[in-house]
Amino acid sequence: MLEILLKKKTFLIAFGIISFIFAFGFIGSTFIFPDPEQVFKEPQWGPEDEEYCSDPVNRERDFTRCKQRVRRFEGPSLEHPLGLDDQGRDVLARLAWGTRHSLEIGIVASIIITFFAIFFGAVGAYAGGIVDDFMQFIVNIFIILPTVPVLLVLAYFTKDPGFQFIIEGHVLIAVIIALVNWAWAARTIRSQVLSLKERNFVNMARVSGMNNISISLTEILPNMFSYIMLVFAMSLGISIGSEAALSVLGIGVDISFPTLGTLLYWARVLLSATTYNITYHVFIPPGILITILFVSIYIVQSEMDEVFNPRLRKG
């Protein structure tokens, strides 16, 4: 399967783009842009004030003479490739940190979704009988829930300080997104396990005396790895998109916390309060990045689905 994927140019290009975005978010925020909240100011000093105001004591004592102007809405330059925002902060630095935090939310939510999918899908399907019926009852309840309204309600009420004390910050949003979006993945995993449990190699394992746990861990799960990775890839895109949608509305993570969603939130606010010519370098970068990320994840997921699903393979 892996050999087939590595021969697909579209998969390699999309995977390379996703890898670059991951590197930009995690490596960029750690080593290149350590402080996304740094405010860049410009001293309003004349030649005669340069020496005087260079002394920190004089600057503090004579603030009026040595005051500094925040460099708001500066356009792209060599010093700041994407310019500065309305508070004089580097847009590229905030984009790197926003990418990192959105990816963290997506990864945490995807891990939780994948775990629930394996537990409710694989365990129930293999056990069968009343266990499968009970687990499918729970899965069906979550499937019929209206995802968007439930997500909005949970995100709003969990802004209570009590919830924030239990689970801090953006991790809480990741948990909420996962709890609302896991059921479809469980149904997908279940259908694959129902097919695998009737295969000859599983029957041979039963005849040889292996118990159910050993069969699940050594025979079924290894053959499910490709589908599990497919579920994870799909969950990643859904989770990042859900966070962005909530944050754009102002009910996701704290709006002062940089994610791709909150960057778009502030871009929307600034766009309504100013003009396009002033803010174009603030709202275009996060919009382009999140679009490229979604398209790349969709391409990777589609290529994986085509390889792992025999009915979609081209002759």
C-alpha positions in Angstrom: 0.0 0.0 0.0 2.8 2.4 1.0 4.6 1.8 -2.3 1.5 2.7 -4.3 1.1 5.9 -2.3 4.7 6.9 -2.8 4.3 6.6 -6.6 1.4 9.2 -6.6 2.8 12.7 -7.4 -0.3 14.5 -6.1 0.0 12.6 -2.7 3.7 13.5 -2.4 3.1 17.1 -3.3 0.2 17.5 -0.8 2.1 15.6 1.9 5.1 17.8 1.3 3.0 20.9 1.7 1.5 19.6 5.0 5.0 18.8 6.2 6.1 22.3 5.4 3.2 23.8 7.3 3.9 21.6 10.3 7.6 22.7 10.2 6.5 26.3 9.9 4.3 26.1 12.9 6.4 24.0 15.3 9.9 24.9 14.3 9.1 28.5 13.3 7.4 29.3 16.6 10.1 27.6 18.7 13.3 28.9 17.0 12.5 31.8 14.7 9.5 33.7 16.3 9.7 33.1 20.1 7.4 36.0 21.0 4.2 36.5 19.0 3.1 39.3 21.3 6.2 41.6 20.8 5.1 45.1 19.9 7.4 47.0 17.5 7.7 50.7 18.2 9.4 53.5 16.4 11.2 56.3 18.4 10.1 59.8 17.6 13.4 61.3 18.4 15.1 64.1 16.6 18.9 64.2 16.2 19.3 66.3 19.3 17.2 63.8 21.4 19.0 60.7 20.2 21.7 60.6 22.9 19.4 61.9 25.6 16.6 59.4 25.0 19.0 56.5 24.5 19.4 56.5 28.3 16.6 54.4 29.8 16.5 56.6 32.9 15.8 59.7 30.8 13.2 57.8 28.7 11.3 56.9 31.9 11.6 60.3 33.5 10.8 62.3 30.4 8.2 60.1 28.7 6.6 62.9 26.7 9.9 63.8 25.0 11.0 60.3 24.4 7.6 58.6 23.7 7.5 55.9 21.1 4.9 55.3 18.4 3.6 51.9 17.8 4.2 50.8 14.2 0.6 50.0 13.4 -0.5 48.4 10.1 3.0 48.6 8.5 3.1 46.8 5.2 5.4 43.9 4.3 9.1 44.7 4.4 12.4 42.8 4.7 12.3 43.2 8.4 8.7 42.0 8.6 7.8 40.0 5.5 4.1 40.0 6.2 4.0 43.4 7.9 2.6 44.4 11.3 -0.9 44.3 12.6 -3.1 46.9 14.4 -1.1 46.5 17.6 2.4 46.6 16.0 2.9 42.8 16.2 4.6 40.8 13.5 2.0 39.1 11.3 4.4 36.3 10.3 5.2 35.5 13.9 1.6 35.3 14.9 0.8 33.2 11.8 3.5 30.7 12.9 2.1 30.5 16.4 -1.5 30.4 15.2 -0.5 27.5 12.9 1.1 25.7 15.7 -1.8 26.0 18.1 -4.3 25.0 15.4 -2.3 21.9 14.6 -2.0 21.1 18.3 -5.8 21.3 18.5 -6.2 19.2 15.4 -3.7 16.5 16.6 -5.2 16.2 20.1 -8.8 16.0 18.7 -7.7 13.5 16.0 -6.1 11.2 18.6 -9.2 11.3 20.7 -11.5 10.6 17.7 -9.3 7.7 16.5 -9.3 6.2 20.0 -13.1 6.4 20.3 -13.4 5.0 16.8 -11.2 2.0 17.5 -12.9 1.3 20.9 -16.6 1.6 19.8 -16.0 0.4 16.2 -13.5 -2.4 16.5 -14.3 -3.8 19.9 -18.0 -3.9 19.3 -17.8 -5.3 15.8 -15.4 -8.1 16.8 -17.3 -9.0 20.0 -20.7 -9.0 18.3 -24.0 -9.7 20.0 -25.2 -7.5 22.8 -21.8 -5.7 23.1 -22.0 -4.6 19.5 -25.7 -3.6 19.8 -25.0 -1.5 22.9 -22.0 0.3 21.3 -23.8 0.9 18.1 -26.7 2.4 20.1 -24.2 4.9 21.5 -22.7 5.6 18.1 -26.1 6.1 16.5 -27.0 8.7 19.2 -23.9 10.7 18.4 -24.4 10.4 14.7 -27.9 11.9 14.7 -26.8 14.8 17.0 -26.8 18.1 15.0 -23.0 18.7 15.1 -22.8 22.4 14.6 -25.5 23.5 17.1 -24.1 21.1 19.8 -20.6 22.3 19.1 -21.6 25.9 19.5 -23.5 25.2 22.8 -20.6 23.2 24.3 -18.0 25.7 23.3 -20.1 28.6 24.8 -20.8 26.9 28.1 -17.3 25.6 28.6 -16.0 29.1 28.8 -17.0 28.9 32.4 -13.9 29.3 34.7 -14.6 25.9 36.3 -14.1 24.2 33.0 -11.1 26.2 32.2 -9.6 25.1 35.6 -10.1 21.4 34.7 -8.7 21.5 31.2 -6.6 24.5 30.2 -7.0 26.6 27.0 -7.1 25.2 23.6 -6.9 21.6 24.8 -10.5 22.0 26.0 -11.7 23.0 22.5 -9.9 19.9 21.1 -11.8 17.7 23.5 -15.1 19.3 22.6 -14.5 18.9 18.9 -13.5 15.3 19.3 -16.6 14.4 21.4 -18.9 15.8 18.8 -17.1 14.3 15.7 -16.0 10.7 16.6 -19.1 8.7 15.7 -18.6 8.7 11.9 -15.1 7.3 12.4 -16.4 4.5 14.6 -18.9 3.5 11.9 -16.1 3.4 9.3 -13.8 1.3 11.5 -16.6 -1.1 12.4 -17.3 -1.8 8.7 -13.7 -2.8 8.1 -13.5 -5.0 11.2 -16.7 -6.8 10.2 -15.0 -7.6 6.9 -11.7 -8.7 8.4 -13.1 -10.9 11.2 -14.4 -13.3 8.5 -11.1 -13.6 6.6 -9.3 -16.9 6.5 -6.3 -15.7 8.5 -8.5 -14.8 11.4 -10.3 -18.2 11.3 -6.9 -19.9 11.3 -5.9 -17.9 14.4 -9.1 -19.0 16.2 -8.4 -22.7 15.3 -4.9 -22.4 16.5 -6.2 -21.5 20.0 -5.4 -17.7 20.1 -7.7 -15.7 22.4 -9.8 -12.8 21.2 -7.3 -10.2 22.6 -4.4 -11.7 20.8 -6.3 -12.0 17.6 -7.4 -8.4 17.8 -3.8 -7.1 18.6 -1.8 -9.3 16.2 -4.2 -10.1 13.4 -6.9 -7.5 13.0 -5.3 -4.2 14.1 -2.1 -4.5 12.0 -4.4 -5.0 8.9 -6.4 -1.9 10.1 -3.4 0.4 10.3 -4.0 2.0 6.8 -7.7 2.7 7.7 -6.7 4.1 11.1 -4.3 6.5 9.4 -7.0 7.5 6.9 -9.4 8.2 9.8 -6.7 10.3 11.5 -6.1 12.3 8.4 -9.8 13.0 7.9 -10.2 13.9 11.6 -7.3 16.3 11.4 -9.0 18.4 8.7 -12.4 18.3 10.4 -10.9 19.3 13.8 -8.9 22.3 12.4 -11.9 23.4 10.4 -14.1 23.2 13.5 -11.7 25.2 15.6 -11.5 27.9 12.9 -15.3 28.1 12.6 -15.8 28.5 16.3 -13.0 31.0 16.8 -14.1 33.1 13.8 -17.5 33.5 15.7 -15.6 34.4 18.8 -16.7 31.4 20.9 -13.7 29.1 20.4 -10.5 29.6 22.2 -9.8 33.0 23.9 -9.6 35.6 21.1 -6.2 36.8 22.5 -4.8 33.3 21.9 -3.3 33.0 18.4 -4.8 30.2 16.3 -5.7 30.3 12.6 -9.3 30.8 13.7 -8.6 33.7 16.0 -6.4 35.3 13.4 -9.3 35.2 11.0 -11.6 36.6 13.8 -9.4 39.6 14.2 -9.0 40.0 10.5 -12.8 40.1 10.2 -13.0 42.7 12.9 -10.3 44.9 11.4 -11.7 44.6 8.0 -15.1 45.9 9.2 -13.4 48.7 11.1 -10.8 49.8 8.5 -10.3 49.6 4.8 -8.9 46.9 2.6 -5.8 48.9 1.7 -4.8 49.1 5.3 -5.5 45.5 6.4 -4.9 43.3 3.4 -1.6 41.9 4.7 -3.3 41.0 8.0 -6.3 38.9 6.8 -4.9 37.4 3.6 -2.1 35.2 5.0 -4.2 33.2 7.5 -6.9 32.8 4.9 -4.5 31.5 2.3 -2.7 29.2 4.7 -5.8 27.5 6.1 -7.1 27.1 2.5 -3.9 25.4 1.4 -3.9 23.2 4.5 -7.5 22.0 3.9 -6.9 21.3 0.2 -3.7 19.4 1.0 -5.4 17.3 3.7 -8.3 16.6 1.4 -5.9 15.4 -1.4 -3.9 13.2 1.0 -7.2 11.7 2.4 -8.5 11.1 -1.2 -5.4 9.5 -2.4 -5.2 7.3 0.7 -8.9 6.3 0.3 -8.3 5.4 -3.3 -5.4 3.1 -2.4 -6.9 1.5 0.7 -10.5 1.1 -0.7 -10.4 -1.5 -3.5 -13.7 -0.3 -4.9 -12.1 3.1 -5.7 -8.9 1.8 -7.3 -8.5 2.6 -10.9 -8.0 -0.3 -13.3 
